[in-house]
Every structure is written in structure tokens, then in C-alpha cells.
Amino acid sequence: MFLVLASTAGAAPPNVVLILADDLGFTDTAPYGSEISTPHIGRLADEGIRFSNYHTAASCAPTRGMLLTGVDSHRNGVPNIPESLPPYQSEQPHYRGTLNHNVVTIATLLRDAGYHTYMTGKWHLGMTPELLPSSRGFERTLTLADTGADNWGEMTPYLPIYDKAHWFADGKELNQLPEDFYSSKSFIDKTIEFIESNRSDDRPFFSYIPFQAVHIPIQAPQEYTDKYMGVYDSGWTALREQRFERAKALGLVPATTRLAPVKTTEDWDALDDADKRYASKRMAVYAGMIDAMDHHIGRLIAYLEKIGEYENTVFVFVSDNGSEGSDPTFGQGSTLFRFWLGRNGYSTDYETLGQRGSFMNIGPSFASASASPLAYYKFFAREGGMRVPLVIAGASIASKGGLSKALTYVTDIAPTILEIAGVAAPTGGHYAGRTVEPITGRSVYPLLIGATDTVHPADEPIGYELGGNSALFKGDYKIVKDRGPIGDGEWHLFDIVTDPGESRDLKDIEPERFAAMLDDYGSYAEQNHVLAVHDDYDQRRQLALNYARDHIGILVGIAVFVFALIAVPWWLIRSGNRTRKASVSL
């Protein structure tokens, strides 16, 4: 996450630009050891402090809810993505998967303090009128309400769970997007348009830009993909090791860090040449999509410099979770899903990967490299799913180019932005005449001005749960449990400062610490009303079950149609046979 502080005290209230990448891994940008060209993100890193121990939720909607409110996901209504909530959870008011009205967003707080507030990008916190960003504090919006969609303006969904992609402008649903639409470009185009429209009134602005990059389907303009063709021909294991070495050289992880094995990583050398060629290009498109996002961030920086607002703007760049490791299309895609892709105009052909109409993801093996040297990726409570970059830069930073190992969490971002903007958080559990949840995160502003080198006290527990995968942070330590079939369903204890790769389980070596942290997690779960998932819960299967439940009429119709296609010809053939037999007998 990248944040550029405003000018020193006494300056005008700072503008705030909150940029959220989607499914970006820990080492997917150059300041964190990537080979991908990200000079504009790198510029921000050079002007400030990098954080190597920042954590977020391991899935998109829970992160977005906490990022915008500073309130735990089980209290703000978004403990999981709504598409994957089982009915025994979603029937509870705090488990709907949409941002509830017991919280107030930082957009509302900043707007009420005199800021213009804008949003361009993916929302995924509710699509009914009262839940859209235009009803949650944002003055102007261009919004994708779904969890993902095509990036080229085709209005096409990316999974069968949606009938179409749901786009909104200022609260009104759109039926089409511009012909030249590409998500990263168009989000910045609209951001500049919104800022320019109110520039004459000298009021500060808050702009939230949640990119689609690099969510499924991964797509990039060809000129960006071309830059990385051949770069990944050595495979995912080589890339994971290369990024590991660079992360150590940059001081992001200790030199003694060990790479824990990730059992979902395939043997690159066991692939045939055609599969290697295909996988290498998929990663080239992924790199191109990140490169393109960085380019358009640079366009926004250049615009703000041109109008004289850059020095008084706070930039925040953060990923919603670790890299995406699921893979519906390569090696394990179902025939039905491939049929659906074809019906919606998607192709997985090698020649057109990344272009308009293509569909792809990098899969679990390259996702592990994307999160290197951390273990696993999105959805998992291991570090690869939860630890993403954080950089804070600007005139008030005492040590430019510095590195902080302070433990920070996603709920810390909202109070940090409010303190930088000089806007008070709600107190006493009330705001604008209604009861609201208090912010639970801590502002990192004291660290930014050199007043401290920590954010959370060493004895403060920070709990987390999503779909049955759980963790609790306390000082340098973390307990974590990931469910099967990939996780073992058992709790483990790690020192994530000296062992960010989570290679050495300490629960038998430090049983007292382990027991105390388990008690802390129990208290967290009770205080935040965490609902357990059933033993047979599986996120993908639940997603399919929810779709079937919500579209039962359509599915029955399809079943009747298919039955008719089979039964009617069979009946006609049978009838014809009977007629012929009757004729013969006569």
C-alpha cells in the first residue's frame, strides 16, 4: 500500500487518493523485489517509508469493507464475499456480505468535512441503490458492483454467477461502456475528469480508485504483454527463488528466511514444451497488466503535478489480498465452464491471451511466485494471502527511503487518512444521529512523523477469520489455521518477523504463548460474533450452490429444455417405429 503524505503543517487540507489493486502479490512491484516495471509506484516508494509487515484480509470484499471503515469485517457486514456465504450465515444481519449501515465510511466523513469525494472502479460491497457508493459518501462514481468483469468494456461477466456485468455511474445502471474502454485507463480518465470538474472551488478531494488489475480475467494491451514475453520461460520455481533473493537484498525479509514448500506448486520440468510456453505467456500478460496499471497511475501523478496539487496530495496504493491462485481454465477447467466461456465470447487461445475477448489467470504455481517468499496466496490465512506492500511517502516523512517492520493491519488505513486530513472519527458510538460501530484500527500517523516506530503494542491481539480460515497477530507472532483440502485444519504458531515464510511451527516449543494466543482468538471470535462454517464448507462449491438457489427457475427451464431435446426425438422415433410396425401387420 502506497501513501504520499501532504505538505507540512499549516498547508491546505490535503487531497487523498486511495488506490486499491486487486489480487496483487507481495513481490509484484519493483520496490518489493519484482522484475515488473513499476516506475511510478517506485517513485512513491523512494519518497517515503516502505512497510514490510502490513496485513489485509485474504479476499476482496472483506478488505474493502475494513479499508473504508476501519471496522472489523464481522461487524461491518462483510465477513466474506456474498457469493460464497452459506445460508446459515447469510441469514444473520451481520453476515450479509454487503456493507451495512451500522458503519460510516471515510468517504462520508470526508465529504461532511468539506471534501469532494469520487470513486472509479470495483465496489463489491452491494449493488442495490442504498448500498452503492453513491449512497455511501461518494459524490461522483463509475462503479463495477460485481467481484470482477471483463476489462475491455464488453459488459461481460467473468463467471457464470452473474448474468451480466453490473456497471453504475452516479448510482444509475449502465447498459454499455465506451468503445475505447480499458479498465485501468478509464478509471484514471474518470478520476481526472471528476477532479477537473470541481478544481475551481479550491476544496480538497478524496478519490478512491479500486482497479480491476490483476483480477480474473487477466487482460492487458498487447504492447505491455510484449515487454515480458520470454521473461518467465524458466518457470515459477525459478521466479519464486529470484524474487526471494531480491526481497532479502531489499531488507523486506531477514537473510535467514526460509522458503516453505507450497504443495500446490507443480513441477515445472514435468510440463511439456507447449504447456511451458502457454504458462509463460500467461505470466507475461499478468506482468503487462501490472505495468499498465502503473503507467496510468503515472498519468494521474502527472496531472496533479500539472495543476499544482501533487505536493498536497496523499496517495494510497494497496492490494486487497495476495495473488489469486485458483485456476478455472488451465489444466483443471471443467467442460461446462469452457462451454460457458465460449458462449460469452471468451477465448483461451495462446495467440490472443490478454487481448479483447481472452480469458486467463496465472494459476496456483505462479501465484506462489507472485507472493514469494511467503506461503500460499489469496483466500488462505498464511502470509501469502494476507501480507501485501505498504509504502507511505511525503514531505512530513523523516526518513525517506526507509523501511518499517511495524505490524500494521487493514483497519489502520481509515484512521490514518482521517488524521492526515484533520477529520475526526465518530466518537461515543454515534454519527449524524445514528448508532455506528467504532473504528478499531490505529492511525499510523505518529510513526510517519517520527514520534514512534510501532503502530500496535506488542501485547495487543488482532484477530481475523474468513470462511473458516483464521489467524491472530500479537507482537511478532501469529497463530494461523487454514481448512482443507489444502490446509490441514490445525492451528500453528509462527514468529512472522524472523520467519515470514512460516517454515518453523513453534507451538510445541512455546506452548504457553500458543495457548494464550488461542485464548485471545476465542475472545476475538466471541466479541465480534464470528460464525463458524460447517465442516463440509467449500468456498467454490458454496458459490455454485448459491447460484443454483438464486436461479432455480432458470435451471429448471434449462433442464426441461434439455429433456425436451432428448425426449421429443426419442418419442418421434418410437412413434414412427410403431406406425411402421402397424403398417406391416396390416
DASULRA-V240802 format. One record per helix or strand. SS is the DSSP state (alpha for helix, beta for strand). FROM is the first residue (numbers start at 0). LEN is the number of residues. Records with the same first field share a line. If there is no record, write none. Layout:
SS: FROM-LEN + FROM-LEN
//
This chain:
beta: 1-4 + 14-7 + 47-4 + 53-2 + 115-7 + 139-5 + 166-3 + 171-2 + 204-6 + 312-7 + 346-1 + 357-1 + 386-1 + 389-5 + 401-3 + 407-2 + 429-2 + 433-2 + 460-6 + 468-6 + 476-5 + 491-4
alpha: 29-3 + 38-8 + 59-10 + 72-4 + 81-3 + 86-4 + 92-3 + 105-7 + 132-3 + 182-15 + 198-3 + 221-5 + 235-14 + 267-3 + 272-34 + 309-3 + 334-9 + 349-3 + 362-8 + 382-4 + 411-10 + 444-4 + 510-17 + 538-12 + 551-34
//
